[in-house]
Amino acid sequence: MHFIIGGAYNGKKQWVKEELKKKKRLPEKIKEWLPGDSLDGLSYEVLIWSSIENWVIQACRDQAKEEEILEEFKECIHQLVLWEKQDLKRTVMLIGTDQSKGIVPLDPIIRRARDVSGWCFQYSALKSGRVTRVWYGIGEEIKMEEAKIMRIYTRTGDKGQTSLIGGRVDKDDIRVEAYGTIDEVNSFVGKAVADLDKTKFKDIVEDLEAIQHELFDAGGDLANVSSKREWKLDVKAIDQLELRIDQLMDEAPDLERFVLPGGTAASASLHVARTITRRAERLVVSLSKADAELPAAPQQYLNRLSDYFFACARAVNARDGVADVEYIRSAKVFRTGKRAPKEE
């Protein structure tokens, strides 16, 4: 993270523009960022948050308390740092106007904003690896840390909270349970891919790899609590699952009774993924009751996905010549691919 500080009309933005040009950063990879903008799925390499003091002034005009403004600012910085660390090409640049000199404003709101801006700038300098002071277009480096090795631990969760897209919640929150369970599904999908012969099961491997990306989309949607939410999971993925379910069901022998999970190693992994997907679906149903704005797509997708895993597990066994083991006390519950009416 790079913090640029300087007086008003001292050429900070122009200095940043020239700095990015020297580093051969393409304009289409650079984005102006503001609090409330989603960081999820961005293809940009550089995010610039300029005129931080204006954001502080607006927060003061909205009568927010100083500690609330600073806490929100710290959360924004935390999210930006996490975004930056995900890719070595990424850079976050913060631009602030030094307000420590000049006449003290008469307007009490501007006076208060001046103090809060100073605190935010101190925090920016603390968290940034590089700090540059710009006077009349000339940059002076006042902090320059060596590049650090990317670490997966942040210590921010040591008190039992975790970050969402646009906020923080306790780690046992239903939202975290939901997207955490989706992550659990994804892990077993990865295991199934590792278990499969990539030639014999080329189509299924392609399915599963696409599903892994879609599960990340679904998890991202569930983790998004920002004010401007944009959903990533495409409903077309549901249609594709239904198509593949029908194709895979045709490969396995006709089914009349419940079958026991198992068979080949890959089939067993797919059954584990199926059962965890059912649990994820139940959690999403609970979450949707607490979040009325949650889209229907994740729950619908998970519902079809568990059916896909069932059909896929049976198809994998069929291709490997391994018979499904029927539950010995099962009634005949399936007819022509549908659940049969209860027998008298």
N, C-alpha and C positions, 0 to 999 in steps of 0.2 A: 504494500500500500504506500502511496506517495502523497504527502500533504504539502500543498503549495499555499503559502501565506504571504500577504503583502498589502500595502495601502490601497485605497480606492484609486482607480484609474492609473495604476502602475504597470499595466500590461501583463497581468497574470495569465489571462486566457490566451493571449497571443504567445506568451512564453510556452504554455502547455502545447499549443498547436505546433510550434516549431520543434519542441522536444519530441512529440509523437512523429513528426515528419522525419527527424533525424533517425529515429528508431524504425523507420519504414513501416509504420502502422497504417494500414489501409483505412481510409475514411469510412467505408461501409462496415468496418469492424469496431467502430467507436460509437458509443451511445451516451447521451446525457441521461443521468439517472436521478430520480427523486424518491424520497420515502413513500412507500405505497406501491411503487412499481414492482412487479414480480421479477424475481431473479431466476425463476425456474425455466429451464429450456432455452436460455439466451444463447445465441450463436456469436455474440460479440466477444472481442478480446480485451477491450478497454471500456470501463465505465467511469464516467466523470460526474461527480456531485459538486456542482459549482454553487457559489453564493450561499454557503451554509448559513450565514448570518440572516439571510432573508427567511429561511425556513424557521429559524429561531424567533424572529420578529413576529411571524404569523402565529406561531404557537403561543407567544406571549399575548398577542391580541385576542387569541381564543381563550385567554384567561387560564391557561394550563399552569400548574405549579412548577417552580424551578426544578425540583427533584424529579418530577414526572417528565419534563422535557429532556433532562440529562439522561434519564433512564431509557427513554425512547431512542435518543441519539446513540447511546451505547449499544442498544439492540440492533440498530441499523448498521453500525460499524461491525458488530459481530457477524451479521448475515453477509456483509460485503467481504469480510475476511474469509469466511467459509467458501463463498463463491470463488474468490481469487485463488484459494489453495487447491481447488479441484483441477486446475489446469495450469501448467507452468507458463503458458502463453498469456494468461490473464493478468491484468493490472487494474487496480482501482486508484483513481486520482481524486483527491479532495481539495477543493479550492475555497479559501476563506479570506475575508477582508479584515485586516488588522484594525481594530477599533480602540486600541489602547492609548492613542494620542488624540489631541484635539480637545475642543470644548465639550464639557459634559452636557449631554442633551437635556433640555427642559422637560420633554415628554417623558413621563414616568415609565411608560411601556418601553420606549426605546432605551431608556436607562437600564431597565431590568434586562432587556434583550442583550444589551452590551455585556453585562456581567455573565449571562448564561452562555453567550457566544464564546467568551473567554474560556469558560470551563470546557466547552465542547472542543475548542481548538487545542487546549492542553491535552485532552483525551486523544484527539486525532494525532498529535505529535507523539504521544506515548505509544500508540498502536501502529504507527507507520514506520516502515523500515527506512524510509527516506523522507526528509523534510527539506524543502527549498523555500528560501525567502526571496521574493522578487521585488526589486526596487527599480522603477523606471525601465522595465524590460530586461534587467540584468538579474540572473539567478545566482543566489549564493547558497551553497549547500551547508546546512547547519546540522544535519544528521544523515549518515549514510551507513547502514548496516550491511554486512556481507550477506549474500543470499543464504537463506536457511533451508535445511532439509525439511521437506514437507512431512509433517507428523499427523497421524490420524487422531491423536488424543488432543483435546482442547481444554480439559478440566472444567468446562462450563457446566457439565452435568453432574458434578460431584454433590450437589445439594438436591438431587432428585428431580430436576427439571430438564427439559430438552427443547430445542429450537424447532419451530415450525416455519413455514413460509409466511412471514408476517406476524410472528408472535412466539411466545413460549408457554408451555404447559407442563404439568406434572407428568412424570414418565408413566404413571399408571392411568392416565387419561384414556377414555374410550377411543379417542382419535388415534392415539399412539398405539393402542392395542390393535386397532384395525389395520393401519398401514404396516405395523410391525409383523402382523400375521401374514400379510401379503408378501413381505420380504421372506418370511419363513417358507411360503409356497415356492417362491422363486429359487430358493436354495435347493429344494428337492427337484425342481425342474432341471437345474444345472446338474444335479447328480444323475438324473435320468439320461440327459444328453451324454454324460461321460460313460454311462453304462451301455449305450447303444452302438451297434455297428454302423459306422457312418455311411457305408455303401448300401447295405440292406435296408436301412431305415432313413435314407436321405430325405424323403419328404417329411417324415415325422421330426427329424432333427431340425429341419427348416421351420416347421410349425413351432417347435418348442423355443427356438431362439427368438422368433418373432413374439411369442408369448412372454418371454422374459422382459423384452422391451415394453410390452403393453402393461405388464405388471408394475413396472417402474412408473409408467404413465398414471396408472390407477392409484398407486401409492402417493405420487406427487399431488394428485387431485385431492386426496384425502388429507394431506398434510398442509394444504393451502388454506390459510385463514386471513389472507390479506384483504384489503378493502376493494381491490380491483382483481377479482379472481378470473383467471382464464383457464379453461379446462383442457387437458391434453389427451385424454383417452378418446379415441375416435369410435363412434358407435358402429362404424363399418367392421370393426374387429369382431363384434358380436355376430354379424352376418357370416363372416368367414369361419367362425367357430362352428356355427350350425351346419355350414356346408361340409366341413371336415368331419363332423360327428356322423353325418349320414354316410359319407364315404368309408369311414373306418368301421362303422357298425356292419357294413356289408362284407367286410373281410373276415369277421369272426363267425363262428358257428351260431346258429339260432339260439336264442337265450330264452329259457322258461323260468328258471329259478335264480335266486340270489347266488352270487359266487363269492368265494373267499378271496380276500386280497392276497396276491402272491403270484407265483409262477417264476418268470425270469427275474433277475436283479432289476432290470429296467422297469418291468411291469410293476414290481413291488414299489419302486420309487414313485411311479406314477400314481399308484393307489394312495401312497402317503400324501402326495401333493393334492389328490382329490379330497381327502378327508380334511386336510388343513384348509383347503379352499372353502369347504362348507363352513368351517369355523369362521373364516374371514368374512364370508357372506353374512353370517349371523351378526357379527360385530358391526358390519356396515349398516345393517338394518337398524341396530341400536343407535348408531351414530346419526343416521338420517332423522331419527326422532328428535335429536338435540340440535341438528343443523338443517333447518328447512330449506336452505339454499343449496344443499349438496345435490349434485346432479344424479340422475337415476342410472347413468351408464356404468359406474363401477359395480353396483350391486347386480345389475343385469349381466354384466360381463362375467362376474364371479359365478353366477348361477349357471351360465352356459359352460364355463370353463371346467367346473367339476364334472359335468356330463362328458365334456371332451376327454378329460383324463380317464374316465371310466372306459369310454370307447377306445381310446388309444392304448390303454393297458391291455385290453382284450386283443386288439389287433397285433400288438407286439408279441404276445404269447402265441397267437395264431401263426405269425410268420416264422417264429422259432420252433413251431411244432410242439408247443407245450399246452396241454389242455387246461382249461379253467377247472377249478375244483368247486363243484356246487355245494351249497350249504345243505346238509343232509336233511334237515327238518324244514326246509323251505317249501311253502306251497307254490303252485304255478302262478307266478305274479306277472309274467311278461307274455304277451302274445303279439306277434308281428311288430315287435319293437315297442309296444305300449304295455303299460301295467294292466294286468287282467283284473276283472271284477272279482271281489272276494268270493271264494268258493263256499257253498253251504255245507 
